[in-house]
Amino acid sequence: MSAEMVGISLSPAPGEAYYIPVGHVGWGQVEQLPLKQVIDRLKPPLEDATPAKLAHNGKYDMTVLAEYGVTVNNLTFDTMVAAYLLSEKSLGLKALAFSKLGIEMTPITALIGSGAKQISMSLVEVNRAADYSCADADITGQLAELLKAELHQQGLWQLFSEVEMPLVPVLL
């Protein structure tokens, strides 16, 4: 799999998210940090086993980061995996945000279009990409708390934490 890294979004707490643009191109884009510099700074905490990490479709994120030499350690929660175990109708982040939190998120097609007129995320203005990506990171954290409680309530926490999550990196 080959994916172009355009930016990285992180959410350390509910309602708090950050976007680090590294690959936006085109007229009018803001100055961005060099990708290598960002990877060099983020690699230690991402590879460290101490801080727990969570994601939505962590397998994809881990695969992309691996292409840049980053091996993510301690991915403890994946909202897509949790939604699957909870037999949710849709596993997509936008659908889960709406069904679980009542939040309607911006679809990716609003930024990049679709079909023959679809553009690369690298051509999207940084501020629009930042809003979109920060919302994704923040909502993932909010969903994780809710889905974790549901997994416990349905007696699925042990299966999730001891079987499913340890398999995510193996499937790369």
PAZAPA-4460 file (N, C-alpha, C; in steps of 0.05 Angstrom, whole numbers, plus 32768, in hexadecimal, padded with zeros to 4 digits):
% residues 172
    n_x    n_y    n_z   ca_x   ca_y   ca_z    c_x    c_y    c_z   seq   type   mol
   8011   7FE9   8000   8000   8000   8000   8012   8019   8000     1      M     A
   800A   802D   7FF1   8019   8045   7FF0   8006   805C   7FF6     2      S     A
   800D   806D   8009   7FFC   8084   8010   800E   809C   8014     3      A     A
   8005   80B2   800B   8014   80CB   800D   800C   80D9   8027     4      E     A
   801F   80DE   8038   8019   80EC   8051   8017   810A   804C     5      M     A
   8000   8115   8052   7FFB   8132   804E   7FFC   8140   8068     6      V     A
   7FF4   8132   807D   7FF3   813E   8098   7FED   8129   80AD     7      G     A
   7FF2   8131   80C6   7FED   811F   80DC   7FDB   812E   80F0     8      I     A
   7FC6   8121   80F9   7FB5   812D   810D   7FB7   811D   8127     9      S     A
   7FB7   812B   813D   7FB9   811F   8158   7FA5   812C   816A    10      L     A
   7F99   811D   817C   7F86   8128   8190   7F8E   811D   81AB    11      S     A
   7F9B   812E   81BC   7FA3   8125   81D6   7F8C   8124   81EB    12      P     A
   7F76   8132   81E5   7F5F   8133   81F8   7F46   813B   81E9    13      A     A
   7F2F   8134   81F3   7F16   813B   81E6   7F14   815A   81E1    14      P     A
   7F0D   8161   81C9   7F0B   817D   81C2   7F25   818B   81BC    15      G     A
   7F3B   817C   81BB   7F55   8186   81B6   7F62   8175   81A0    16      E     A
   7F69   8182   818A   7F76   8173   8174   7F89   8185   8165    17      A     A
   7F9D   8179   8158   7FB1   8188   814A   7FB6   817B   812F    18      Y     A
   7FBD   818B   811B   7FC3   8181   8101   7FDF   818C   80F9    19      Y     A
   7FF0   817A   80F0   800B   8181   80E7   800C   817C   80C9    20      I     A
   800A   8192   80B9   800B   818E   809C   8028   818A   8093    21      P     A
   802B   8177   8081   8046   8171   8077   8048   816D   8059    22      V     A
   8031   816B   804B   8032   8165   802F   801E   8173   801D    23      G     A
   8013   818A   8026   8000   8199   8016   8010   81A8   8001    24      H     A
   8006   81A8   7FE8   8013   81B6   7FD2   7FFF   81C8   7FC4    25      V     A
   8009   81D9   7FB3   7FF8   81EA   7FA3   7FF9   8207   7FAC    26      G     A
   7FEC   8217   7F9D   7FEC   8234   7FA1   7FDE   823B   7FBC    27      W     A
   7FEA   824D   7FCA   7FDE   8257   7FE3   7FE1   8246   7FFB    28      G     A
   7FF0   8231   7FFA   7FF3   8220   8012   8006   822D   8026    29      Q     A
   8001   8228   803F   8012   8233   8054   802D   8224   8056    30      V     A
   8040   8230   8062   805A   8223   8066   8056   820B   8078    31      E     A
   8063   81F5   8072   8060   81DC   8082   807B   81D2   808B    32      Q     A
   807A   81C3   80A0   8093   81B6   80AA   809B   81A0   8097    33      L     A
   80B5   819B   8094   80BD   8184   8084   80B4   816A   8090    34      P     A
   80AB   8158   807F   80A0   813E   8088   80B5   812F   8099    35      L     A
   80CE   812F   8091   80E2   8120   80A0   80E5   812B   80BC    36      K     A
   80E3   8146   80BF   80E5   8152   80D9   80CE   814A   80EB    37      Q     A
   80B6   8149   80E0   809E   8141   80EF   80A0   8124   80F7    38      V     A
   80A7   8113   80E4   80AA   80F6   80EA   80BF   80F2   8100    39      I     A
   80D6   8100   80FD   80EB   80FD   8112   80E1   8105   812E    40      D     A
   80D0   8119   812F   80C6   8122   8149   80AF   8110   8154    41      R     A
   809E   8106   8142   8088   80F5   814B   808F   80D8   814F    42      L     A
   80A4   80CF   8142   80AB   80B3   8143   80B0   80A9   8160    43      K     A
   80BF   80B6   8170   80C3   80AC   818C   80AA   80A7   819C    44      P     A
   8097   80BB   819D   807F   80B5   81AD   806D   80A0   81A0    45      P     A
   806C   809F   8185   805C   808C   8178   8067   806F   817B    46      L     A
   8081   806D   817C   808D   8053   8180   8090   804B   819D    47      E     A
   808E   805E   81AF   8090   8058   81CC   8077   8048   81D5    48      D     A
   807B   8035   81E5   8065   8024   81EF   8056   8031   8206    49      A     A
   8061   8047   8211   8054   8053   8228   803A   8061   8222    50      T     A
   8039   8075   8210   801F   8081   820C   800D   806F   81FC    51      P     A
   7FF5   806B   8205   7FE1   805B   81F6   7FD8   806B   81DE    52      A     A
   7FD4   805E   81C7   7FCB   806B   81B0   7FAF   8060   81A8    53      K     A
   7F9F   8070   819B   7F86   8067   8190   7F83   8072   8174    54      L     A
   7F72   8064   8165   7F6E   806C   8149   7F53   8061   813F    55      A     A
   7F4C   806B   8128   7F35   805F   8119   7F42   8053   8100    56      H     A
   7F40   8039   80FD   7F4E   802B   80E7   7F6C   802E   80EB    57      N     A
   7F75   8026   8102   7F91   8028   8109   7FA3   8018   80F7    58      G     A
   7F99   8003   80EC   7FA9   7FF3   80D9   7FB3   8004   80C2    59      K     A
   7FA1   8015   80B7   7FA8   8027   80A1   7FBD   803B   80AB    60      Y     A
   7FB8   8048   80C2   7FCB   805C   80CC   7FE6   8050   80D1    61      D     A
   7FE6   8038   80DC   8000   802B   80E2   800E   8023   80C9    62      M     A
   8000   801B   80B4   800C   8014   809B   8018   802C   808E    63      T     A
   800A   8043   808E   8015   805B   8082   802E   8064   8091    64      V     A
   802C   8065   80AC   8043   806D   80BC   805B   805A   80B8    65      L     A
   8056   8041   80B4   806B   802E   80B0   807A   8034   8096    66      A     A
   806D   803F   8082   807A   8047   8069   808E   805D   806E    67      E     A
   808B   806B   8084   809D   8081   808B   80B0   8079   80A2    68      Y     A
   80B1   805F   80A7   80C4   8055   80BB   80BB   8056   80D7    69      G     A
   80A1   805A   80DC   8096   805C   80F7   8086   8043   80FE    70      V     A
   808E   8036   8113   807F   801E   811D   806F   8027   8136    71      T     A
   8055   8029   8133   8045   8032   8149   8042   801C   815E    72      V     A
   8048   8022   8177   8046   800F   818D   802F   8018   81A0    73      N     A
   8022   8004   81AC   800E   8009   81C0   7FF4   8016   81B5    74      N     A
   7FEC   800C   819D   7FD1   8014   8194   7FBD   8004   81A5    75      L     A
   7FB1   8011   81B7   7F9F   8003   81CA   7F82   8004   81C3    76      T     A
   7F7A   8016   81B1   7F5E   8018   81AA   7F5B   8020   818D    77      F     A
   7F4B   8011   817F   7F43   8018   8163   7F25   8018   8162    78      D     A
   7F1A   8030   815C   7EFD   8032   815C   7EF0   8022   8146    79      T     A
   7EFE   801D   8130   7EF2   800C   811B   7EF0   7FEF   8124    80      M     A
   7F05   7FE5   8132   7F04   7FCA   813C   7EEE   7FC7   8151    81      V     A
   7EEC   7FDB   8163   7ED8   7FDB   8177   7EBC   7FDB   816B    82      A     A
   7EB8   7FEB   8157   7E9E   7FEC   8149   7E97   7FD2   813C    83      A     A
   7EAB   7FC5   8131   7EA6   7FAA   8125   7E9D   7F96   813A    84      Y     A
   7EAB   7F96   8151   7EA4   7F83   8166   7E88   7F89   8171    85      L     A
   7E81   7FA2   8171   7E66   7FAA   817B   7E50   7FA7   8166    86      L     A
   7E57   7F9C   814F   7E45   7F97   8139   7E37   7FB0   812F    87      S     A
   7E46   7FC6   812D   7E3B   7FDF   8123   7E35   7FDB   8105    88      E     A
   7E20   7FE9   80FB   7E19   7FE7   80DF   7E2E   7FF2   80CD    89      K     A
   7E3A   8008   80D5   7E50   8014   80C5   7E68   8017   80D6    90      S     A
   7E7F   8012   80CB   7E98   8014   80D9   7EA7   802F   80D4    91      L     A
   7E9C   803F   80C2   7EA9   8058   80BB   7EA7   806C   80D1    92      G     A
   7EBB   807D   80D3   7EBD   8091   80E9   7EA5   80A4   80E8    93      L     A
   7E9F   80AE   80D0   7E89   80C2   80CD   7E6F   80B6   80D6    94      K     A
   7E69   809D   80CD   7E50   8090   80D5   7E4F   808B   80F2    95      A     A
   7E65   8082   80FE   7E65   807D   811B   7E62   8097   812B    96      L     A
   7E6E   80AC   8121   7E6C   80C6   812F   7E4F   80CF   8130    97      A     A
   7E40   80CA   811A   7E24   80D2   8119   7E13   80BF   812A    98      F     A
   7E17   80A5   8127   7E05   8092   8135   7E0B   8092   8153    99      S     A
   7E24   8096   815B   7E2B   8093   8178   7E2C   80AE   8186   100      K     A
   7E34   80C3   8178   7E37   80DD   8185   7E24   80F2   817B   101      L     A
   7E15   80EC   8166   7E03   8100   815A   7E12   8116   814C   102      G     A
   7E2A   8111   8144   7E3B   8126   8137   7E3D   8120   8119   103      I     A
   7E36   8133   8109   7E38   8130   80EC   7E53   813C   80E3   104      E     A
   7E64   812B   80D9   7E7F   8133   80D1   7E80   8139   80B4   105      M     A
   7E94   8149   80AC   7E98   814F   8090   7EA3   8137   8081   106      T     A
   7E96   812F   806B   7EA0   8118   805C   7EB9   8120   804D   107      P     A
   7ECA   810D   8048   7EE3   8113   8039   7EDD   811E   801D   108      I     A
   7EC7   8116   8012   7EC0   8120   7FF7   7EBB   813E   7FF6   109      T     A
   7EB5   814A   800D   7EB2   8167   800E   7ECC   8175   800A   110      A     A
   7EE2   8167   8010   7EFD   8173   800C   7F09   816B   7FF2   111      L     A
   7F07   8152   7FEA   7F16   8148   7FD3   7F04   8142   7FBB   112      I     A
   7EEA   8143   7FBF   7ED8   813C   7FA9   7ED6   811E   7FA5   113      G     A
   7ECC   8116   7F8E   7ECA   80F9   7F88   7ECB   80F5   7F6A   114      S     A
   7ECF   80DC   7F63   7ECF   80D5   7F46   7EE5   80E2   7F37   115      G     A
   7EE0   80EA   7F1E   7EF4   80F5   7F0C   7EFF   8110   7F16   116      A     A
   7EF0   811E   7F27   7EF9   8138   7F30   7F06   8137   7F4C   117      K     A
   7F0A   811F   7F56   7F16   811C   7F70   7F33   8126   7F6F   118      Q     A
   7F3B   8135   7F84   7F56   813F   7F86   7F65   8131   7F9D   119      I     A
   7F7F   8134   7F9D   7F8F   8129   7FB3   7F8B   813B   7FCC   120      S     A
   7F8D   812E   7FE3   7F8C   813D   7FFC   7FA2   8152   7FFE   121      M     A
   7FB8   814D   7FF0   7FCE   8160   7FF0   7FC7   817B   7FE4   122      S     A
   7FB2   817C   7FD4   7FA9   8195   7FC7   7F94   81A4   7FD8   123      L     A
   7F8B   8198   7FED   7F77   81A5   7FFE   7F85   81BA   800F   124      V     A
   7F78   81D1   8013   7F84   81E6   8023   7F89   81DB   803F   125      E     A
   7FA0   81E3   804B   7FA8   81D9   8065   7F92   81DE   807A   126      V     A
   7F86   81F6   807A   7F72   81FB   808F   7F5A   81E8   808D   127      N     A
   7F52   81E2   8075   7F3B   81CF   8071   7F43   81B3   8079   128      R     A
   7F5B   81AB   8071   7F65   8190   8079   7F68   818E   8097   129      A     A
   7F72   81A4   80A3   7F75   81A4   80C0   7F5B   81A1   80CF   130      A     A
   7F46   81B0   80C6   7F2C   81AD   80D3   7F22   8191   80D1   131      D     A
   7F24   8186   80B9   7F1A   816A   80B4   7F29   8156   80C4   132      Y     A
   7F44   8157   80C4   7F54   8144   80D1   7F53   8146   80F0   133      S     A
   7F51   815E   80FA   7F4F   8162   8117   7F34   8157   8120   134      C     A
   7F1F   815B   8111   7F05   8150   8118   7F07   8131   8119   135      A     A
   7F14   8125   8105   7F17   8108   8105   7F25   80FE   811F   136      D     A
   7F3B   810C   8125   7F4B   8103   813D   7F3B   8107   8157   137      A     A
   7F2E   811E   8159   7F1E   8123   8171   7F07   8110   8174   138      D     A
   7EF8   810B   815F   7EE1   80FA   8160   7EE9   80DD   8166   139      I     A
   7F00   80D5   815B   7F0A   80BA   8161   7F0E   80B6   817F   140      T     A
   7F19   80CA   818C   7F1D   80C8   81A9   7F02   80C7   81B8   141      G     A
   7EEF   80D8   81AF   7ED5   80D8   81BC   7EC7   80BD   81B8   142      Q     A
   7EC8   80B2   81A0   7EBC   8098   819B   7EC9   8082   81AB   143      L     A
   7EE4   8084   81AE   7EF2   806F   81BD   7EE7   806C   81D9   144      A     A
   7EE2   8082   81E7   7ED7   8081   8202   7EBC   8073   8202   145      E     A
   7EAB   807B   81F0   7E90   8070   81EE   7E90   8052   81E7   146      L     A
   7EA0   804B   81D3   7EA1   802F   81CA   7EAE   801D   81DF   147      L     A
   7EC2   8028   81EE   7ECE   8019   8203   7EB9   8011   8218   148      K     A
   7EA9   8024   8220   7E93   801E   8233   7E80   8009   8228   149      A     A
   7E79   800A   820E   7E67   7FF7   8202   7E74   7FDB   8202   150      E     A
   7E8E   7FDA   81FC   7E9C   7FC0   81FC   7E9B   7FB3   8217   151      L     A
   7E9F   7FC3   822C   7E9D   7FB9   8248   7E81   7FAF   824E   152      H     A
   7E6D   7FC0   8246   7E51   7FB9   824C   7E49   7F9F   823E   153      Q     A
   7E53   7F9A   8227   7E4B   7F82   8218   7E5E   7F6A   821D   154      Q     A
   7E70   7F6D   822F   7E83   7F57   8236   7E97   7F51   8220   155      G     A
   7E9D   7F65   8210   7EB0   7F61   81FA   7ECB   7F6D   81FE   156      L     A
   7ECF   7F7A   8215   7EE9   7F88   8219   7F01   7F75   8218   157      W     A
   7EFF   7F5E   8225   7F16   7F4C   8225   7F1C   7F43   8209   158      Q     A
   7F08   7F3C   81F9   7F0D   7F34   81DD   7F1A   7F4A   81CD   159      L     A
   7F10   7F62   81D1   7F1B   7F7A   81C3   7F38   7F7F   81CB   160      F     A
   7F3D   7F81   81E5   7F57   7F89   81EE   7F6C   7F74   81ED   161      S     A
   7F64   7F5A   81F0   7F78   7F45   81F1   7F7B   7F35   81D7   162      E     A
   7F67   7F37   81C6   7F69   7F28   81AC   7F6A   7F3B   8194   163      V     A
   7F55   7F4B   8192   7F53   7F5C   817A   7F69   7F71   8177   164      E     A
   7F6D   7F81   818C   7F80   7F97   818A   7F9D   7F8D   8186   165      M     A
   7FA5   7F78   8194   7FC1   7F6E   818F   7FC5   7F64   8172   166      P     A
   7FAF   7F5D   8164   7FB1   7F54   8148   7FB4   7F6A   8134   167      L     A
   7FAD   7F83   813B   7FAE   7F99   8128   7FCA   7F9B   811B   168      V     A
   7FDF   7F9D   812B   7FFA   7FA0   811F   8002   7F87   810F   169      P     A
   7FF8   7F70   8117   8000   7F57   8109   7FF4   7F57   80ED   170      V     A
   7FDE   7F64   80E9   7FD0   7F64   80CF   7FDD   7F77   80BB   171      L     A
   7FF1   7F86   80C2   7FFE   7F99   80B0   800C   7F8B   8099   172      L     A
***
